[in-house]
């Protein structure tokens, strides 16, 4: 079955369910659905016992490509509140979400939690934004109060508890933000150059002092990289003397492998420095399956591959490290 046919079936099913689905009960935990785990992890931390937060797309799934299945539509129909990033990320899922917008509060966090000045533009799509906001921890922390406000609209008795949770989480994310900055700053000047499979790290680069970043594919992964793209990035890598490039968990590694091969064929010793989490977090039940752990893993991988030294883990995140068995 083709992707277009699956999408059409999901849309048709969405229309039927949206007209028939019951109104959520006013008592008990709110059923919250997030499209990606970078949202759901923060949302569960904010909501505490006031909500059950589910994630539509799991580890290794590319949200740019993802099309809703009938089972997904059932999950959307059962939700009391839905969070997503932006149509520029959940490109194929957005039409399904629109079907439910009139009956279920549906919050696009990129347009709700951030000022337009915070957003980076997509250089390949005039008028479009770069949706990878979670790569800047100081920015992503801003979704916490927006999530609390949306949940409190249906569970007002939870507002005070969620305000405390937001404060706790903000303290942790402030510490994480500072730690990432210190790690990247340890990379020798001139060597803070980040080369990845697709252009998901511009917010990271802006926030943490990456001097230059380059990617084979653009912000969206909807189009295939060409041989010309690979050769152009290879020329950049050679010119800048980049020692390592990175694959991503949601992007086929063959483009980065082809880049490395192209650079080596031109006499440049280039290695693959590791795997980064870009559009999805790690496996559920692992440290990398949390937002803090995702950012930590990426930072360690980048810092070590580019010649930096990972700093001591912040005391403010000691409880997180203990909970996940991470040696700080």
C-alpha positions, 0 to 999 in steps of 0.5 A: 500500500502506498504512503498516499493511499494510507494517508487518504485512508487515515484522513477518511477514518479521522473524519468519521471518528471526529464526528462520533468520538465522545467528550472526555470525562471531567474527572481523573487524569487528562488523556494527553497525546504528544506527537513526539517524545521531546514534547511528551517527556516534558509534558509528563514532568509538568503534569505529574498525576494530573495527566497520562501522556502518550507519544504518537511517534516512537524512537527512530521515527522521522516525523517529517515522513510520518503518516498516520495509521488508523490506530494512530487516528484512534489514539488522536480521537481518544485524546483530551488534549494534543500537542505537536510542534509545527506543520514544518515538522509533522508534515504529513500528520498535520492534516489529520490533526486538523480534522480534530481541532474543532473537538479536541484542544490541539496546540502547536507549540512552536507558534504558542510558546515562542516569539517569532524572533526566537524562530529560525527560518528554513533557507530552502522554503521561503516563509517556513520555519525551522521546527527543531527548537528542542536543540536549544535547551533554553528555548525548549524549556519555554514549552513547560508553562505553555503545556501547564496552561493548556492542561490547567484549562481542563484541570484547573485544580492542578494549576498550583502543582504544575506551577511547582513542577514547571519551576523544578523542571526549569531549574534542571533545564537551566543547568543542562543548558549551561552544561552543554555550553561549557562542553561545546566551549571546550572544543578547540577554537576553529574545530567547532564545526558540526556536520550531520545528515540533515539540517536539524542542529541550527538551534544547537549551533546558535545556542552553544557556539558552534562556529559552522554547521553543514548538512547533506539534506535540508531541514525537511527529510522529504527529499533525497540527497543528491550526489552533488549535495554529498560532493558539496559537503565533502568540499566543505569538510575538506576545506574546514579540516573537519575530523568527524561527521555524524549520523542520526537515528532517524536518517538512513546512514548511507548519506553520511557514509557516502560523504565519508567515502567521498572525503577519503577519496580526496585524501581527507581522513574523515571518520564517523564520530557517532550517532546523534538523536535529532528528530526522535529520542532514544528507546523508552526506558533508557536515559536517552529516552528522556529529553535531558538524556537525549541532549546529554548523549548528543553533547557527549558524542559531539564534544568527544568526537571534535576534541573537547572535554566533557565537563562535570555533570551539574549538581542540579541534575544529580537526581536525574542521573541517579534515577537513570543510573548515569555515572555523572 
